[in-house]
Amino acid sequence: MIIKKAEFLKSYAFGYSGGDKDEICVVGRSNVGKSSFINALCNNGKLAKASSTPGRTRLINVFSINGGEFNLVDLPGYGYAKASKTEKETWDELMGHYFENANTLKQVIVLTDIRNTSEKDRQMLGYLYYYQIPFTVLATKCDKVTKSALHGEIGKVSTYLGLGRDNIIPFSAVTKFGLDKVLARLDQILHSENSN
């Protein structure tokens, strides 16, 4: 797959239950680099607003890819410690409503920091298993570990999450490492009868 065009469509504060296009959504902890991933994926450094302060994405942001080939949906980051209880409940409600009602959702891209996979990530996978929503895991920030350590770090992530090593794509938004595999995975998801 080649992403030639990406544009922001709309933000939703509540009640978004999917559009009329195939959708792939992105989830992850609030400091995992979701905005950086989206910008690297779409080759547009200003598409998703990245912030130095974790937890700034508090809306569901929808982007149109390749003139409507599919929509990319950015969900609020989870697990931000400084968020209030009310904010956390609002985020959970936003995501829950979307997951339970988005009929055009093809896949969830779960981002986890290769250096710091957490219980929140494991809980997210449990949620997706429960609702039988297919997902792909990306281990982000691979530029922060040495090439010699990468294999071992992926092994730690796979053990912690209970996934096969081949089911995890190592990725760096800085160096674009793994971008080709992500694009190939998106192509497979969107053009395969069985995207599991």
N, C-alpha and C positions, 0 to 999 in steps of 0.2 A: 504494500500500500504506500502511496505517496500522498501526503497532505499538502495540497496546493493552496487551500484557502480556509481560513478559520475566522469566525466573527462571533462576537458576543451577542446573544439574543436578548436575555432578560434575567433578572434576579427575582426570586420568590421568597417571601418571608414565611409563608405557610401554605399548606394546601396543594402543593405541586404534586401531581400524580402521573407525570409523564406526558410527552407530546405525541405527535402522530408519526414521528420518525423512529427508526431503530435508535436505541440509546445505550451508551456505555458510560457508566458512572465511575467516579474516582473517590475513594475514601482513604482515610488515614489519620493518624494522630495530628494534632494541630501544628506540630513543628517538624513534620516529616518531609516537607517540601512539595506539597501538592501543586501549588502555583508554579513553582519552578519546573515540575514535571510537565504540566500542561503547556507551558511556554516552550519548553524544549521539544516536546512532541509536535507542536504546531509550527515550530520555527518562527515564533513571534514573541519576542521578549517582553512585550507590553500587553499581551492578551489577557492573562490572569494577573491580578495585582498581588505581588509578593510583598510580604511585610516582615520587618525584623522582629516584630512582636507576635508571638504565637497566638493563635485563637482569634484572628481578625475576621476570618471567613465565617459569617454568621447567617448567611443566606444560601439558598440553593442557586448556583449560577449555571446557566445553560448556554452552551456554545454550539453554533452550527458549523459542521465540518464539510468541506468540499461542496459548498452550495446546497447542502441539505442531504448529502449521502447518509449522514447520521448525526446525532446530537451527542455532544460530550457534556456530562452533567457533573459539576463539582459540588460535592456535599460538604457541609461544615465539618471541620476537624473535630475529632473526639479526644477526650482525655486531657483537656487543658486544666491544670490544677488550680489556676487562679480564677477560673470562671465561677460565677455564683451558682448555687444550686438551681435557681430558677432558669439561668441561662443553659445549664446542662440539660435540664428537663425539656426546654424548648428545642434544643438541638436534637435530642433523642426523639422527640415527637415529629420533628421535621423529617428526619431520616426514616423513622418507622413508617410514617404515612407514605413516603415515596416508595420504599421497598415493597410494601404490601399492596400498592395500587398501580405501579408502573407496568402496564401490560407490554410495553415495547422495550423494556429493559432486557438487553441481551447478555450483559456481563458486568461484573463489578471488578474494577482494578483496585486491589488493596495494596497501599504503599506502607512499607515498614522500614524503619531506619536499620540498615545492616549492622550497625554498632549497638543498637538499643531496641530490640524487639521486646514488646511488653505484653503484659496480661491483657491489656485493652485490645491488642491486635488479635490475640487468641479468642477473646470474647466476640470480636467482630466475625471471625471465621465461623465460630459456633452459631452465631445468628444466621449467617448465610447458609450454612448446612441445614439448619432447622427449617428455613423457608425455601430450601432447594433452589437457591439462586447461584448460578455458576459464577466463578471468580478466578482471577489470575493474581498472583502475588508478585510485587516488584520490591526488591531490596534496594532502597535508595541510598544515595550518598556514598557510592562505591569509590569515589575519588578520595574519600577520607581514610581508606585502608590501602595498604600496599598490595601490589599484584600478587606477591608471594603469600599474603595472608587471606586473599579473597576466597580461595577455595574453602579454607577452614571456617571463615565467617559465614559463608553460605550454608555449610554443614550445621553450624550452630542454629541458624535461623530455621532450617528444615526440621531439625530435632525439636526445637521449642514449639514450632507450630504444628508438628505432626504431619508434615508434607514431604513428599519426595523431593530431593535436591533439584531434579529436572523440572519440577513444577514452580520453581522460583527463578525469576529473571533478575539478575543483578543490573543495576542501572545507575547512571550518574547524569544529572542535568547539566553539570559543569562541562564534562568531557564528551557527553553524548554516548558514553559507553553503554551498550545494550539497546540503543534506540532502534537498530535494525531488527532486533528480535521482538521488540514491542510492536513495531509496525507490522511485522509478519503475523504476530498474534492477533492484532486487530483485524487484519485481512481474513484470517482464519475464522474469527468470531462472526464477522459480518457476512461471510460468503459460504458458510458451512451450515448444513441442515442441523447438525448437532454440535453446538458450541461448547459443550462440556468437555 
